């Protein structure tokens, strides 16, 4: 099993993504390291195209593995071609959200991609390194005699504690830029790098614009002890103080959430963090535990305050629940961020006003407004858009990053939303945020793809 593996996170796609350490690739590297596979990670966000090319030439890997998000697929394809030009015998493997859903299309159209890792693929590269026949490896797609073969799915990992920690030793975490504003518990967010961590995988929701269930199948969480061990490692060995939990729904399990939060205090970890969760997954007890542990911000994906639109997108959380959650969050001294999408399917001036009225009632600390409902492959929204002729599968073979559902109307509603905010004195202190430019306020699907990395 003497294989050398180079894992590559592609450079910025031009969408203004925040530079996080590539958590999914780090998980894959952790699995490989445990089995004594020689592995290296190059992060194109930090080292650029020159660093990627130099690493391929100098390291001479047997296998190149890459994250392939929908919005960064053009960069991934460029790297795959480059790797094949430099090292003809190299095996190129791509994983992540986009290959998972569009595996057949990628293999049929891009001969410089050898294997697609489908779904939760922490152990897929290890199987390849061990020399297993492709036909025996679950959860991959590949070519055989000019035919594309898609193997049966790999089983999801029920025991997340069994997965080795990410290989944090492979990256200089202090090279990553600070992210945030303000000082919490003596920690200046403008000076400390922000490092991602996962407590859970999956989501309990089933929104029509999100492909989460295609990727993660169902919600699962690590044990509080296992998560605390990783936090302690990062805090005490790597001097990391600022974290972002990039779970889709952090606090689904109340008991585990409180145990994790209390463990942070018991271990005397000097850290602060923010989370994303649902408004129906917090209460007074959970919020107090989060506050005591160092949580300074909670991001809630409200999307819209129109009951009709919430029903269309398959999000059954009642507005009274969301209103209560935001007010409770504020009362505990935690910064509340309400995330919305301007231009949902069925958006009208009336639904925009319903959202503005909701903001007036709840008074969140911040708002984030997505400029349009982005269409991602595999979602129910994508299927609807195909039925209406807005998009086809061939779109993903172009160099366009992504497509917004009824783009012109989305821009119109975004402008109306913005103008309404400016006219409301009560809302004037809010940050009107372009979601694409700041990782803290990206839509759930965009954030999920950031989270997914190689594993998808």
C-alpha positions as a printed NumPy array, in Angstrom:
array([[  0.   ,   0.   ,   0.   ],
       [  2.941,   2.326,  -0.717],
       [  0.872,   5.107,  -2.232],
       [  1.493,   8.841,  -2.034],
       [ -1.656,  10.936,  -1.865],
       [ -1.965,  14.655,  -2.556],
       [ -5.241,  16.236,  -1.456],
       [ -6.006,  19.571,  -3.103],
       [ -8.465,  22.254,  -2.106],
       [ -8.993,  24.398,  -5.23 ],
       [ -8.335,  28.146,  -5.222],
       [-11.11 ,  30.675,  -4.763],
       [-13.73 ,  30.326,  -7.468],
       [-14.371,  34.054,  -7.701],
       [-17.479,  33.859,  -5.531],
       [-15.707,  35.371,  -2.541],
       [-15.72 ,  32.268,  -0.353],
       [-14.047,  32.569,   3.008],
       [-10.78 ,  30.723,   3.398],
       [-11.435,  27.893,   5.847],
       [ -9.141,  24.927,   6.302],
       [-10.679,  22.198,   4.084],
       [-12.321,  20.119,   6.792],
       [-13.446,  17.262,   4.565],
       [ -9.982,  16.751,   3.104],
       [ -8.551,  16.887,   6.608],
       [-10.905,  14.07 ,   7.637],
       [ -9.801,  11.977,   4.658],
       [ -6.166,  12.692,   5.509],
       [ -6.808,  11.658,   9.109],
       [ -8.05 ,   8.261,   7.944],
       [ -5.028,   7.831,   5.655],
       [ -2.536,   8.901,   8.318],
       [ -3.923,   6.383,  10.775],
       [ -3.156,   3.643,   8.225],
       [  0.344,   5.051,   7.562],
       [ -0.431,   6.295,   4.064],
       [  1.844,   9.147,   2.997],
       [ -0.453,  12.133,   2.487],
       [ -0.088,  15.858,   1.921],
       [ -2.661,  18.662,   1.67 ],
       [ -2.293,  21.767,  -0.464],
       [ -4.848,  24.538,   0.022],
       [ -5.244,  26.613,  -3.112],
       [ -6.907,  29.37 ,  -1.114],
       [ -3.555,  30.04 ,   0.527],
       [ -1.011,  28.816,  -2.013],
       [ -2.734,  29.576,  -5.316],
       [ -2.178,  27.948,  -8.677],
       [  1.591,  28.138,  -8.43 ],
       [  1.573,  26.266,  -5.142],
       [ -0.705,  23.584,  -6.56 ],
       [  1.436,  23.032,  -9.653],
       [  4.652,  22.979,  -7.631],
       [  3.21 ,  20.431,  -5.217],
       [  2.161,  18.113,  -8.036],
       [  5.604,  18.333,  -9.676],
       [  7.685,  18.061,  -6.509],
       [  5.603,  15.609,  -4.467],
       [  4.826,  13.319,  -7.427],
       [  1.725,  11.709,  -5.915],
       [  0.225,   8.435,  -7.059],
       [ -3.251,   9.768,  -6.284],
       [ -4.656,  13.293,  -6.407],
       [ -7.879,  13.775,  -4.466],
       [ -9.967,  16.916,  -4.651],
       [-12.946,  18.669,  -3.202],
       [-15.446,  19.544,  -5.939],
       [-18.203,  21.922,  -4.925],
       [-20.709,  22.935,  -7.573],
       [-19.475,  26.523,  -7.563],
       [-15.8  ,  25.493,  -7.867],
       [-16.056,  22.677, -10.399],
       [-14.271,  24.674, -13.141],
       [-11.204,  25.051, -10.921],
       [-11.291,  21.353, -10.051],
       [-11.403,  20.344, -13.707],
       [ -8.458,  22.62 , -14.458],
       [ -6.42 ,  21.008, -11.673],
       [ -7.371,  17.506, -12.821],
       [ -6.147,  18.254, -16.349],
       [ -2.975,  19.81 , -14.966],
       [ -2.252,  16.752, -12.83 ],
       [ -2.642,  14.433, -15.823],
       [ -0.356,  16.631, -17.941],
       [  2.367,  16.61 , -15.295],
       [  1.996,  12.981, -14.169],
       [  0.416,  10.775, -16.796],
       [  0.026,   7.801, -14.496],
       [ -1.599,   9.676, -11.63 ],
       [ -5.071,   8.629, -10.494],
       [ -7.421,  11.6  , -10.116],
       [-10.281,  11.213,  -7.634],
       [-12.908,  13.891,  -7.019],
       [-15.496,  13.921,  -4.277],
       [-17.942,  16.306,  -2.708],
       [-21.415,  17.582,  -3.326],
       [-21.296,  18.036,  -7.081],
       [-19.672,  14.714,  -8.055],
       [-22.001,  12.855,  -5.725],
       [-25.054,  14.067,  -7.622],
       [-23.572,  14.427, -11.126],
       [-21.201,  11.434, -11.065],
       [-22.239,   9.964, -14.401],
       [-22.106,  13.303, -16.2  ],
       [-18.597,  14.03 , -14.906],
       [-17.226,  10.623, -15.868],
       [-18.849,  10.703, -19.308],
       [-17.48 ,  14.137, -20.15 ],
       [-14.122,  14.443, -18.388],
       [-11.664,  11.667, -19.187],
       [ -9.028,  13.219, -16.907],
       [-11.157,  12.229, -13.903],
       [-10.614,   8.57 , -13.037],
       [-12.847,   8.052, -10.007],
       [-15.755,   9.908,  -8.443],
       [-16.26 ,   9.441,  -4.698],
       [-19.985,   9.441,  -3.97 ],
       [-21.562,  10.438,  -0.68 ],
       [-19.882,  10.123,   2.691],
       [-16.441,   9.111,   1.503],
       [-14.087,   9.317,   4.492],
       [-12.716,   5.837,   3.739],
       [-12.965,   5.755,  -0.059],
       [ -9.4  ,   6.846,  -0.778],
       [ -8.101,   4.333,   1.736],
       [ -9.812,   1.555,  -0.214],
       [ -8.198,   2.827,  -3.413],
       [ -4.775,   3.038,  -1.742],
       [ -5.147,  -0.546,  -0.564],
       [ -5.493,  -1.614,  -4.17 ],
       [ -9.037,  -2.92 ,  -3.946],
       [-10.603,  -3.567,  -7.309],
       [-12.852,  -0.66 ,  -8.237],
       [-15.773,  -3.041,  -8.672],
       [-15.527,  -3.911,  -4.969],
       [-15.406,  -0.368,  -3.595],
       [-18.825,   0.965,  -2.558],
       [-19.749,   4.548,  -3.277],
       [-17.609,   5.258,  -6.328],
       [-18.093,   5.835, -10.022],
       [-15.444,   4.946, -12.611],
       [-14.954,   3.895, -16.228],
       [-14.41 ,   0.339, -17.399],
       [-13.999,  -0.501, -21.089],
       [-15.438,   2.878, -22.061],
       [-18.497,   2.357, -19.891],
       [-19.338,   4.378, -16.807],
       [-19.907,   2.189, -13.768],
       [-21.673,   3.519, -10.668],
       [-21.253,   1.169,  -7.714],
       [-23.815,   0.685,  -4.928],
       [-23.818,   3.335,  -2.232],
       [-21.411,   3.248,   0.667],
       [-23.166,   2.859,   4.009],
       [-23.272,   5.994,   6.088],
       [-21.163,   6.08 ,   9.223],
       [-23.413,   5.571,  12.237],
       [-20.63 ,   5.882,  14.801],
       [-18.986,   9.208,  13.997],
       [-16.658,   8.753,  16.972],
       [-15.014,   5.92 ,  15.029],
       [-13.725,   8.367,  12.416],
       [-10.199,   9.62 ,  13.198],
       [ -9.788,  13.317,  13.918],
       [ -8.938,  15.532,  10.955],
       [ -5.189,  15.635,  10.232],
       [ -4.738,  19.134,  11.654],
       [ -0.958,  18.628,  11.727],
       [ -0.822,  18.835,   7.918],
       [ -1.719,  22.534,   7.791],
       [ -0.386,  25.664,   9.444],
       [ -3.672,  26.869,  10.928],
       [ -2.248,  30.266,  11.794],
       [ -1.944,  31.026,   8.067],
       [ -5.714,  31.274,   7.81 ],
       [ -7.09 ,  34.801,   8.039],
       [ -9.094,  36.073,  11.009],
       [-12.825,  36.284,  10.552],
       [-15.301,  38.152,  12.686],
       [-15.65 ,  41.359,  14.605],
       [-15.739,  42.215,  18.257],
       [-14.015,  40.928,  21.369],
       [-15.58 ,  38.052,  23.301],
       [-14.126,  36.636,  26.501],
       [-10.971,  38.591,  25.764],
       [-10.63 ,  36.973,  22.321],
       [-10.344,  39.474,  19.465],
       [-12.125,  37.942,  16.472],
       [-10.303,  40.298,  14.122],
       [ -6.977,  38.756,  15.111],
       [ -7.748,  35.059,  15.56 ],
       [ -8.137,  32.555,  12.692],
       [-11.559,  30.912,  12.592],
       [-11.379,  27.122,  12.392],
       [-14.313,  24.884,  11.354],
       [-15.432,  21.904,  13.378],
       [-18.327,  19.455,  13.162],
       [-20.491,  18.141,  15.974],
       [-23.013,  16.524,  13.62 ],
       [-23.617,  15.548,  10.021],
       [-26.87 ,  15.882,   8.129],
       [-30.038,  17.842,   8.719],
       [-33.493,  17.106,  10.092],
       [-35.043,  19.438,   7.529],
       [-35.935,  18.735,   3.923],
       [-36.022,  22.113,   2.147],
       [-36.679,  22.042,  -1.581],
       [-33.504,  24.006,  -2.398],
       [-31.108,  21.834,  -0.369],
       [-29.431,  18.576,  -1.372],
       [-28.38 ,  17.692,   2.16 ],
       [-30.329,  14.454,   2.341],
       [-28.804,  13.27 ,  -0.916],
       [-25.421,  13.661,   0.713],
       [-25.732,  12.813,   4.386],
       [-28.964,  10.752,   4.397],
       [-29.889,  11.561,   7.984],
       [-28.788,  13.582,  10.995],
       [-26.18 ,  12.025,  13.312],
       [-23.921,  13.5  ,  15.96 ],
       [-20.588,  12.774,  17.559],
       [-20.483,  12.183,  21.28 ],
       [-19.836,  15.307,  23.355],
       [-16.669,  13.688,  24.731],
       [-15.244,  12.993,  21.274],
       [-15.992,  16.537,  20.133],
       [-14.533,  18.002,  23.316],
       [-11.347,  15.995,  22.814],
       [-10.881,  17.58 ,  19.388],
       [-11.676,  21.07 ,  20.668],
       [ -9.148,  20.599,  23.463],
       [ -6.523,  19.373,  21.005],
       [ -7.006,  22.407,  18.782],
       [ -7.128,  24.838,  21.676],
       [ -4.179,  23.561,  23.685],
       [ -1.858,  22.117,  21.027],
       [ -2.583,  24.478,  18.133],
       [ -3.616,  27.554,  20.182],
       [ -6.942,  27.923,  18.359],
       [ -9.484,  30.07 ,  20.184],
       [-12.12 ,  30.878,  17.553],
       [-14.308,  28.136,  16.068],
       [-17.28 ,  27.866,  13.772],
       [-19.469,  24.781,  14.032],
       [-20.473,  24.218,  10.431],
       [-23.241,  21.747,  11.221],
       [-26.51 ,  22.369,   9.408],
       [-28.43 ,  21.855,  12.666],
       [-26.147,  22.043,  15.682],
       [-28.593,  21.665,  18.577],
       [-31.011,  18.947,  17.437],
       [-30.182,  16.742,  20.433],
       [-30.772,  18.926,  23.481],
       [-29.093,  16.626,  26.002],
       [-25.949,  16.176,  23.899],
       [-25.773,  19.903,  23.154],
       [-25.911,  20.846,  26.83 ],
       [-23.373,  18.154,  27.732],
       [-20.98 ,  19.474,  25.081],
       [-21.38 ,  23.052,  26.276],
       [-20.853,  22.146,  29.927],
       [-17.803,  20.122,  28.979],
       [-16.2  ,  23.2  ,  27.419],
       [-16.479,  24.98 ,  30.763],
       [-15.374,  21.943,  32.78 ],
       [-12.242,  21.542,  30.657],
       [-11.544,  25.271,  30.975],
       [-11.244,  25.741,  27.221],
       [-10.619,  29.39 ,  26.386],
       [-12.648,  29.467,  23.168],
       [-15.529,  31.239,  21.467],
       [-17.698,  29.931,  18.649],
       [-20.776,  30.421,  16.524],
       [-23.294,  27.911,  15.235],
       [-26.075,  27.358,  12.721],
       [-29.257,  25.755,  13.991],
       [-33.022,  25.713,  13.628],
       [-35.293,  27.971,  15.618],
       [-37.214,  24.936,  16.885],
       [-34.017,  23.486,  18.369],
       [-33.331,  26.092,  21.072],
       [-34.897,  27.013,  24.392],
       [-33.841,  28.86 ,  27.55 ],
       [-31.763,  25.975,  28.875],
       [-29.932,  25.359,  25.595],
       [-29.257,  29.051,  25.041],
       [-27.881,  29.524,  28.542],
       [-25.587,  26.529,  28.099],
       [-24.377,  27.909,  24.767],
       [-23.749,  31.333,  26.272],
       [-21.804,  29.872,  29.189],
       [-19.668,  27.805,  26.798],
       [-18.615,  30.789,  24.676],
       [-21.185,  30.904,  21.884],
       [-21.377,  34.501,  20.694],
       [-23.575,  34.1  ,  17.605],
       [-26.377,  31.846,  16.376],
       [-27.337,  31.839,  12.704],
       [-30.944,  30.901,  11.964],
       [-32.064,  29.999,   8.452],
       [-35.488,  31.661,   8.436],
       [-35.534,  32.04 ,   4.606],
       [-38.87 ,  33.92 ,   4.534],
       [-41.62 ,  35.057,   6.894],
       [-44.363,  34.066,   4.49 ],
       [-46.24 ,  30.943,   5.661],
       [-47.192,  30.257,   2.048],
       [-43.583,  30.329,   0.832],
       [-42.362,  28.26 ,   3.768],
       [-44.866,  25.592,   2.784],
       [-43.676,  25.695,  -0.831],
       [-40.043,  25.207,   0.178],
       [-40.899,  22.404,   2.61 ],
       [-39.942,  24.201,   5.797],
       [-42.7  ,  23.622,   8.37 ],
       [-41.226,  25.647,  11.263],
       [-43.899,  28.049,  12.543],
       [-43.108,  31.752,  12.515],
       [-44.15 ,  32.089,  16.143],
       [-41.417,  29.576,  17.022],
       [-38.828,  31.528,  15.03 ],
       [-39.939,  34.799,  16.585],
       [-39.602,  33.366,  20.083],
       [-36.175,  31.867,  19.339],
       [-34.703,  35.13 ,  18.081],
       [-36.022,  37.089,  21.057],
       [-34.737,  34.449,  23.48 ],
       [-31.328,  34.469,  21.818],
       [-31.104,  38.232,  22.199],
       [-32.175,  38.03 ,  25.841],
       [-29.29 ,  35.66 ,  26.594],
       [-26.761,  38.09 ,  25.158],
       [-26.011,  35.967,  22.106],
       [-25.898,  37.688,  18.738],
       [-28.806,  36.483,  16.587],
       [-28.506,  36.375,  12.821],
       [-31.613,  35.808,  10.722],
       [-30.92 ,  34.517,   7.215],
       [-33.343,  35.12 ,   4.36 ],
       [-33.613,  34.534,   0.633],
       [-34.995,  37.289,  -1.586],
       [-36.69 ,  35.716,  -4.576],
       [-38.122,  32.454,  -3.269],
       [-40.494,  30.576,  -5.552],
       [-43.742,  32.558,  -5.411],
       [-42.188,  35.732,  -3.966],
       [-44.388,  38.851,  -4.186],
       [-44.453,  42.328,  -2.693],
       [-46.812,  40.945,  -0.047],
       [-44.4  ,  38.202,   1.011],
       [-41.516,  40.686,   1.153],
       [-43.595,  42.883,   3.459],
       [-44.386,  39.867,   5.639],
       [-40.663,  39.331,   6.089],
       [-40.025,  43.004,   6.861],
       [-42.812,  42.962,   9.449],
       [-41.277,  39.848,  10.992],
       [-37.936,  41.634,  11.305],
       [-39.613,  44.582,  12.992],
       [-41.217,  42.275,  15.547],
       [-38.183,  40.123,  16.299],
       [-35.311,  42.628,  16.085],
       [-32.452,  40.199,  15.29 ],
       [-28.914,  41.448,  15.816],
       [-28.107,  40.941,  12.15 ],
       [-29.738,  39.856,   8.974],
       [-28.379,  38.162,   5.917],
       [-30.268,  38.291,   2.646],
       [-29.367,  35.99 ,  -0.214],
       [-29.634,  37.583,  -3.618],
       [-31.769,  34.977,  -5.232],
       [-32.616,  31.323,  -4.721],
       [-29.668,  29.372,  -6.073],
       [-30.384,  26.187,  -7.996],
       [-28.228,  23.209,  -7.043],
       [-28.368,  19.847,  -8.834],
       [-30.375,  17.068,  -7.29 ],
       [-32.779,  19.259,  -5.342],
       [-36.54 ,  19.426,  -5.753],
       [-36.066,  23.043,  -6.798],
       [-33.713,  21.864,  -9.534],
       [-36.289,  19.418, -10.829],
       [-38.916,  22.174, -10.831],
       [-36.561,  24.498, -12.698],
       [-35.916,  21.785, -15.295],
       [-39.644,  21.247, -15.769],
       [-40.086,  24.966, -16.385],
       [-37.164,  25.079, -18.808],
       [-35.015,  27.355, -16.631],
       [-32.094,  24.93 , -16.604],
       [-30.926,  21.57 , -17.942],
       [-28.251,  19.097, -16.911],
       [-26.019,  20.512, -19.651],
       [-25.719,  23.737, -17.651],
       [-23.172,  22.024, -15.4  ],
       [-20.914,  21.422, -18.399],
       [-20.545,  25.175, -18.906],
       [-18.214,  27.549, -17.081],
       [-21.081,  29.302, -15.316],
       [-20.731,  28.978, -11.569],
       [-24.406,  28.441, -10.796],
       [-27.867,  29.616, -11.735],
       [-30.456,  31.539,  -9.774],
       [-34.125,  30.612, -10.007],
       [-35.787,  33.34 , -12.133],
       [-32.773,  35.626, -11.793],
       [-34.422,  38.839, -12.986],
       [-37.29 ,  38.531, -10.517],
       [-34.84 ,  37.646,  -7.739],
       [-32.912,  40.846,  -8.362],
       [-36.126,  42.813,  -8.32 ],
       [-37.2  ,  41.37 ,  -4.974],
       [-33.706,  41.878,  -3.566],
       [-33.885,  45.568,  -4.493],
       [-37.342,  45.883,  -2.96 ],
       [-36.091,  44.165,   0.179],
       [-33.091,  46.472,   0.401],
       [-35.133,  49.609,  -0.147],
       [-37.622,  48.524,   2.498],
       [-34.839,  47.993,   5.009],
       [-33.357,  51.405,   4.337],
       [-36.714,  53.067,   4.928],
       [-37.26 ,  51.381,   8.272],
       [-35.444,  53.369,  10.903],
       [-35.646,  50.469,  13.31 ],
       [-33.729,  48.293,  10.88 ],
       [-31.132,  50.845,   9.855],
       [-28.495,  49.451,  12.211],
       [-28.617,  46.022,  10.561],
       [-25.947,  44.813,   8.213],
       [-27.478,  44.204,   4.781],
       [-25.264,  41.372,   3.741],
       [-24.378,  39.957,   0.358],
       [-24.425,  36.271,   1.207],
       [-21.929,  35.274,  -1.436],
       [-19.256,  37.517,   0.013],
       [-19.282,  36.39 ,   3.628],
       [-19.198,  32.814,   4.83 ],
       [-21.174,  33.643,   7.955],
       [-24.264,  34.459,   5.997],
       [-24.238,  32.066,   3.099],
       [-27.385,  30.152,   2.295],
       [-27.678,  26.758,   3.95 ],
       [-26.911,  24.961,   0.695],
       [-23.778,  27.024,   0.017],
       [-22.626,  26.524,   3.588],
       [-23.353,  22.81 ,   3.345],
       [-21.121,  22.538,   0.277],
       [-18.338,  24.305,   2.141],
       [-18.813,  21.783,   4.922],
       [-18.974,  18.783,   2.618],
       [-15.524,  19.001,   1.077],
       [-14.269,  15.624,  -0.145],
       [-16.733,  13.686,   1.949],
       [-19.798,  15.445,   0.503]])
